[in-house]
Structures are given as C-alpha cells and as structure tokens.
C-alpha cells in the first residue's frame, strides 16, 4: 500500500488507474482504496487523502471548481495537488466559506452551478496564476491527452489581458504534448528559464536493431537528459535492461544525464550546472567521429 501511495505522491498527488497499474498490482490498488491510503476523486483518477470534494465545495461557495482542482477533475497531471479545493466565484461575491475550506479566485461571467471550468479555461487559469513549471505541467498534460491543441492554446492565450496574461502566453508557446510526466515538464522548464536551447521531448534514437527513447534529447550534441521519477529497477532483469540501454546509447556517441525527483525539485541549480558543463563539452565528451577514429586506431595497432 505504501508503494501505491508513493506512486501517487511522485506523480504530483494524483494518478490515473492506468498510471498506477503500470507499476503496481491491481490487488495493491484495491487494498489501498479499501484502507483509505488513496481515494477516488474522479472517474479513473486517484489522490492521497484528505481529498475534500471540490464539486461540493464549489456548490457551497456559489462558484465553480477551477485551477488545479479543475485540472485534476479533467484528468490532467499536476505538479502538486492543491491542499484545499480551488474555486472561482463571480467578481464581487463575498466569501461564504472559511479560508480553511477552499482557495477562492474571482472572475467575470462565472456560473454558480458548482460545476467545473472547461478544459481550455482550466489550462489558461493555471498558466496565468501559478509558477511557470506548474503551468507548463498542466498544459503539457492537456496537449498529451489531446483535449486541446497547440494552436487553440496559443490563440486563446494571445487573447488574454490583465494579470498573468504574459505568463500564460509563455506557457502556451513552450507547451509540448510529447512530455510524458510533470517531472519531465519541470526539467524542461528549468532549461527554458535558463535559456538552454536545443532539447526536444521524447527523442527516439534508432540504429539498426537498437531503438531507445529519451526524455529530452539534444540531437546536435548527442546529449540526453532523463527525469527518473518513481520506477522499479530492483529486479535483475530491470537492472540488465537499464545497463544495456545505457551502454548502447554510450557506444553510439550519446551521453546520458539522469536526474532524480529530488534533483529536479530541490536542487535545480545543480541540475542546470550539470547540463551546462555537458553542453560545453566537459571531460568525457565524445562523438561518433571520435569513436570511429578510436576504432580505426585500435585495428591499425592490431595489425602492427
């Protein structure tokens, strides 16, 4: 059960059934639900308790579920689960509930039916309200799910005005549905904010019978970055596959930098320093031409 909770926590506080099932057993999920270790907050979406019903809170407040709470209901991956429901009410409406019960936002033309903001509106709300990494995580997830497209997001962000509109346009310009997890989105956001260009999400490296996909790849520098969230490498088969993949990438000239959740979330300066050193061609840099020269030199030496 602790394993199930850890998967949910490492995914930002929520996980879909498919995301859980890819790592833990169906029995473990059912047991965690029965014992209250996780709770179902929407169809096929689970979270860590306590999880106050955001729809009930929105109805009580006279507004709609919005921002990260709405993102969770839509099934978007979020960086951090809100500690209390986030609700938007019509501008000028007074608070009905205690600040401890919900986080309020005010806007024009808000229905008071206790529903939820639409998918596009939710992405824009998160993009204009929260830090770049959090907004990008939600936008990447929405694009990945195919519920909105990039042109739709860009147009809508361009029409925004007022506080946060510039931040929303920045998120819209950077959003990429190829990103597969919030941790990948955060790692990419660090690069973007540091002005480090050239990295693409989910780059496929293929050579003959070998094929691998890396979280972020720089094709020109043959440099790959991976955001290692909660996953299992404890079995001998998993360790063998991981080692062979790493070796196969290396002999094809690719350097692989792997960063943990703790690295990306709590020591971004170290992450950026490591990437900067690698992009500058620090010790250990090589490329396929160098490998070919080295192989040729060894063959020539063997003939002497």
FENFENQUI-V89818 format. One record per backbone hydrogen bond with DSSP energy under -0.5 kcal/mol. NH is the residue of the N-H (numbers start at 0). CO is the residue of the C=O. E is the energy in kcal/mol with one decimal. If there is no record, write none. Layout:
BEGIN
nh=NH co=CO e=E
nh=NH co=CO e=E
END
This chain:
BEGIN
nh=4 co=0 e=-2.3
nh=5 co=1 e=-2.1
nh=6 co=2 e=-2.0
nh=7 co=3 e=-2.1
nh=8 co=4 e=-2.7
nh=9 co=5 e=-2.7
nh=10 co=6 e=-0.9
nh=10 co=7 e=-0.6
nh=11 co=8 e=-1.7
nh=12 co=7 e=-2.4
nh=14 co=45 e=-2.0
nh=16 co=43 e=-1.6
nh=19 co=15 e=-2.2
nh=20 co=16 e=-3.1
nh=21 co=17 e=-1.5
nh=22 co=19 e=-1.8
nh=23 co=19 e=-3.0
nh=28 co=24 e=-1.8
nh=29 co=25 e=-2.4
nh=30 co=26 e=-2.5
nh=31 co=27 e=-2.3
nh=32 co=28 e=-2.1
nh=33 co=29 e=-2.6
nh=34 co=30 e=-2.1
nh=35 co=32 e=-1.1
nh=36 co=31 e=-2.1
nh=37 co=31 e=-1.3
nh=38 co=46 e=-2.9
nh=40 co=38 e=-0.6
nh=40 co=44 e=-1.9
nh=41 co=44 e=-1.3
nh=44 co=41 e=-2.3
nh=45 co=14 e=-2.8
nh=46 co=38 e=-2.6
nh=47 co=12 e=-1.0
nh=48 co=36 e=-0.6
nh=53 co=51 e=-0.6
nh=56 co=52 e=-1.9
nh=57 co=53 e=-2.5
nh=58 co=54 e=-2.1
nh=59 co=55 e=-2.2
nh=60 co=56 e=-1.9
nh=61 co=57 e=-1.5
nh=62 co=57 e=-2.6
nh=63 co=87 e=-2.4
nh=64 co=114 e=-3.2
nh=65 co=85 e=-2.6
nh=68 co=65 e=-1.0
nh=69 co=65 e=-1.1
nh=70 co=66 e=-2.3
nh=71 co=67 e=-2.3
nh=72 co=68 e=-1.8
nh=73 co=69 e=-2.1
nh=74 co=71 e=-1.3
nh=75 co=70 e=-2.7
nh=80 co=11 e=-0.6
nh=84 co=100 e=-0.5
nh=86 co=84 e=-0.5
nh=86 co=102 e=-2.6
nh=87 co=63 e=-2.7
nh=88 co=104 e=-2.8
nh=90 co=106 e=-1.9
nh=92 co=89 e=-2.2
nh=100 co=97 e=-2.2
nh=101 co=97 e=-0.9
nh=102 co=84 e=-2.9
nh=103 co=101 e=-0.6
nh=104 co=86 e=-2.1
nh=106 co=88 e=-1.9
nh=110 co=108 e=-0.5
nh=113 co=62 e=-1.3
nh=116 co=64 e=-2.5
nh=121 co=117 e=-2.6
nh=122 co=118 e=-2.1
nh=123 co=119 e=-2.4
nh=124 co=120 e=-2.7
nh=125 co=121 e=-2.4
nh=126 co=122 e=-2.4
nh=127 co=123 e=-2.3
nh=128 co=124 e=-1.2
nh=129 co=125 e=-2.2
nh=134 co=130 e=-2.4
nh=135 co=131 e=-2.7
nh=136 co=132 e=-2.0
nh=137 co=133 e=-1.6
nh=138 co=134 e=-2.3
nh=139 co=135 e=-3.0
nh=140 co=136 e=-1.9
nh=141 co=137 e=-2.4
nh=142 co=138 e=-2.2
nh=143 co=139 e=-2.6
nh=144 co=140 e=-2.2
nh=145 co=141 e=-0.7
nh=145 co=142 e=-0.7
nh=146 co=141 e=-1.4
nh=147 co=141 e=-0.8
nh=152 co=148 e=-2.3
nh=153 co=149 e=-2.8
nh=154 co=150 e=-2.5
nh=155 co=151 e=-2.2
nh=156 co=152 e=-2.5
nh=157 co=153 e=-2.1
nh=158 co=154 e=-1.0
nh=159 co=156 e=-1.1
nh=164 co=161 e=-1.9
nh=167 co=163 e=-2.3
nh=168 co=164 e=-2.1
nh=169 co=165 e=-1.8
nh=170 co=166 e=-2.1
nh=171 co=167 e=-2.6
nh=172 co=168 e=-2.0
nh=173 co=169 e=-1.5
nh=174 co=170 e=-1.9
nh=178 co=175 e=-1.4
nh=184 co=180 e=-2.0
nh=185 co=181 e=-2.6
nh=186 co=182 e=-2.4
nh=187 co=183 e=-2.5
nh=188 co=184 e=-2.3
nh=189 co=185 e=-2.0
nh=190 co=186 e=-1.5
nh=191 co=187 e=-2.5
nh=192 co=188 e=-2.7
nh=193 co=189 e=-1.5
nh=194 co=191 e=-1.3
nh=195 co=190 e=-2.8
nh=196 co=194 e=-0.7
nh=199 co=216 e=-2.4
nh=201 co=214 e=-2.8
nh=202 co=213 e=-1.2
nh=204 co=211 e=-3.9
nh=205 co=203 e=-0.6
nh=206 co=209 e=-2.8
nh=209 co=206 e=-2.2
nh=211 co=204 e=-2.4
nh=213 co=202 e=-2.5
nh=215 co=224 e=-2.1
nh=216 co=199 e=-2.4
nh=217 co=222 e=-2.8
nh=218 co=216 e=-0.7
nh=221 co=217 e=-1.3
nh=222 co=217 e=-1.6
nh=223 co=254 e=-3.3
nh=224 co=215 e=-3.2
nh=225 co=256 e=-2.4
nh=227 co=225 e=-0.8
nh=227 co=258 e=-3.0
nh=228 co=226 e=-1.2
nh=232 co=230 e=-0.5
nh=238 co=234 e=-2.4
nh=239 co=235 e=-2.5
nh=240 co=236 e=-2.6
nh=241 co=237 e=-2.4
nh=242 co=238 e=-2.6
nh=243 co=239 e=-2.5
nh=244 co=240 e=-2.5
nh=245 co=241 e=-2.3
nh=246 co=242 e=-2.5
nh=247 co=243 e=-2.9
nh=248 co=244 e=-2.2
nh=249 co=245 e=-2.2
nh=250 co=246 e=-2.6
nh=251 co=247 e=-0.7
nh=251 co=248 e=-0.5
nh=252 co=249 e=-1.9
nh=253 co=248 e=-2.4
nh=254 co=221 e=-2.4
nh=256 co=223 e=-3.0
nh=256 co=254 e=-0.5
nh=257 co=255 e=-0.5
nh=258 co=225 e=-3.1
nh=260 co=227 e=-0.8
nh=263 co=259 e=-2.4
nh=264 co=260 e=-2.8
nh=265 co=261 e=-2.2
nh=266 co=262 e=-1.8
nh=269 co=266 e=-0.6
nh=270 co=266 e=-1.7
nh=271 co=267 e=-2.7
nh=272 co=268 e=-2.3
nh=273 co=269 e=-2.5
nh=274 co=270 e=-2.3
nh=275 co=271 e=-2.8
nh=276 co=272 e=-2.3
nh=277 co=273 e=-2.1
nh=278 co=274 e=-2.9
nh=279 co=275 e=-1.5
nh=280 co=277 e=-1.4
nh=281 co=276 e=-1.5
nh=284 co=281 e=-1.7
nh=290 co=286 e=-2.0
nh=291 co=287 e=-2.6
nh=292 co=288 e=-2.4
nh=293 co=289 e=-2.6
nh=294 co=290 e=-2.7
nh=295 co=291 e=-2.4
nh=296 co=292 e=-2.4
nh=297 co=293 e=-2.2
nh=298 co=294 e=-2.3
nh=299 co=295 e=-2.4
nh=300 co=296 e=-2.5
nh=301 co=297 e=-1.8
nh=302 co=298 e=-1.0
nh=302 co=299 e=-0.7
nh=303 co=299 e=-0.8
nh=303 co=300 e=-0.6
END
